[in-house]
Amino acid sequence: MSTPPKIGIIICSTRQPRVCPQIAQFVLDTIKSKQSTQPQPDTTTTTSILIPPPVLNLIDLSTWALPFFNESTIPRQITSPSQYDHEHTRAWSAEITSYSAFIFVVPQYNWGYPAVVKNAIDYLYHEWSGKPAFVVSYGGHGGGKCNRQLREVLEGVNMVVDAGGAGGVELRFPGREVLGKAARGEDIGLKKVGGEEGYWKEEAIAIAVAYEGLLRVLVEGQAKV
Ligand SMILES: Cc1cc2nc3c(=O)[nH]c(=O)nc-3n(C[C@H](O)[C@H](O)[C@H](O)COP(=O)(O)O)c2cc1C
């Protein structure tokens, strides 16, 4: 792999106001800070080769504003993006094709994940298939129900979920005050993470572990080519 792989961090809420962009940025910053202090994927085995440092990009479903799924053909049966009916599908297909792996940052809504995420997934199949992913959920109790449900759906489009058994990462708001701020889209103070007053320090480690698993799949995938 000569060009750096792109990893997409998907912002999975679209309401206004919302907290998801802050949490997605926290995930990105966490990975970047750990990346600088951690070794690259193992290159000592015969099956592994080094990959260039990945490029991490945010993908905001709010910006994409896809209509409710309106293609005539089941995406799994599509053999070329030119077969899609709509330009918005071809554009979404090109976007997802350009990434090697994904991190879904998702709020729990009523014990599930937001409908906009399912819609964005259902538009495509081959563009997701075979790529590694993990899910970072958040909520009053960490969003475990939505995390498990979304991971099952990602397996349904043949993604490699939770490489190395890392599991999903659940971010639990540390109290009612933060939950209220999140709901109002106010600053929830994530810049303090890692500092004296920070929270989600253990979760930041879990994000780094899950990310390592994701990189491992990329490295091993490259080794098979
Ligand atoms: C429609 C809706 C349903 C919600 N359901 C849950 C829930 O089941 N569990 C939970 O912990 N929080 C729930 N919340 C609170 C969210 O965790 C909180 O509002 C958070 O800010 C949502 O993320 P967002 O701001 O990025 O949309 C819900 C919020 C909304 C808007």
The ligand as an SDF file (V2000), in Angstrom:
LIG
                    3D

 31 33  0  0  0  0  0  0  0  0999 V2000
  -34.6310   11.0170   20.0860 C   0  0  0  0  0  0  0  0  0  0  0  0
  -33.6940   10.8470   21.2510 C   0  0  0  0  0  0  0  0  0  0  0  0
  -33.6920    9.6740   21.9640 C   0  0  0  0  0  0  0  0  0  0  0  0
  -32.7830    9.4760   23.0170 C   0  0  0  0  0  0  0  0  0  0  0  0
  -32.7370    8.2620   23.6360 N   0  0  0  0  0  0  0  0  0  0  0  0
  -31.7320    8.0130   24.5120 C   0  0  0  0  0  0  0  0  0  0  0  0
  -31.5320    6.6910   25.0090 C   0  0  0  0  0  0  0  0  0  0  0  0
  -32.2030    5.7300   24.6740 O   0  0  0  0  0  0  0  0  0  0  0  0
  -30.5240    6.4950   25.8870 N   0  0  0  0  0  0  0  0  0  0  0  0
  -29.6990    7.5200   26.2790 C   0  0  0  0  0  0  0  0  0  0  0  0
  -28.8000    7.3000   27.0780 O   0  0  0  0  0  0  0  0  0  0  0  0
  -29.8650    8.7750   25.8140 N   0  0  0  0  0  0  0  0  0  0  0  0
  -30.8510    9.0420   24.9390 C   0  0  0  0  0  0  0  0  0  0  0  0
  -31.0140   10.3110   24.4240 N   0  0  0  0  0  0  0  0  0  0  0  0
  -30.1570   11.3920   24.9370 C   0  0  0  0  0  0  0  0  0  0  0  0
  -28.8910   11.5240   24.0750 C   0  0  0  0  0  0  0  0  0  0  0  0
  -27.8700   10.6920   24.5850 O   0  0  0  0  0  0  0  0  0  0  0  0
  -28.3900   12.9670   24.0790 C   0  0  0  0  0  0  0  0  0  0  0  0
  -29.4540   13.8520   23.7610 O   0  0  0  0  0  0  0  0  0  0  0  0
  -27.2840   13.2040   23.0700 C   0  0  0  0  0  0  0  0  0  0  0  0
  -26.9420   14.5670   23.0840 O   0  0  0  0  0  0  0  0  0  0  0  0
  -27.7130   12.7890   21.6570 C   0  0  0  0  0  0  0  0  0  0  0  0
  -26.6420   12.9420   20.7460 O   0  0  0  0  0  0  0  0  0  0  0  0
  -26.6720   14.1230   19.6410 P   0  0  0  0  0  0  0  0  0  0  0  0
  -26.6990   15.4160   20.4260 O   0  0  0  0  0  0  0  0  0  0  0  0
  -25.4060   13.9660   18.8750 O   0  0  0  0  0  0  0  0  0  0  0  0
  -27.9200   13.9430   18.8350 O   0  0  0  0  0  0  0  0  0  0  0  0
  -31.9060   10.5160   23.3960 C   0  0  0  0  0  0  0  0  0  0  0  0
  -31.9280   11.7170   22.6610 C   0  0  0  0  0  0  0  0  0  0  0  0
  -32.7840   11.8830   21.6020 C   0  0  0  0  0  0  0  0  0  0  0  0
  -32.7270   13.1600   20.7940 C   0  0  0  0  0  0  0  0  0  0  0  0
  1  2  1  0
  2  3  1  0
  2 30  2  0
  3  4  2  0
  4  5  1  0
  4 28  1  0
  5  6  2  0
  6  7  1  0
  6 13  1  0
  7  8  2  0
  7  9  1  0
  9 10  1  0
 10 11  2  0
 10 12  1  0
 12 13  2  0
 13 14  1  0
 14 15  1  0
 14 28  1  0
 15 16  1  0
 16 17  1  0
 16 18  1  0
 18 19  1  0
 18 20  1  0
 20 21  1  0
 20 22  1  0
 22 23  1  0
 23 24  1  0
 24 25  2  0
 24 26  1  0
 24 27  1  0
 28 29  2  0
 29 30  1  0
 30 31  1  0
M  END
$$$$
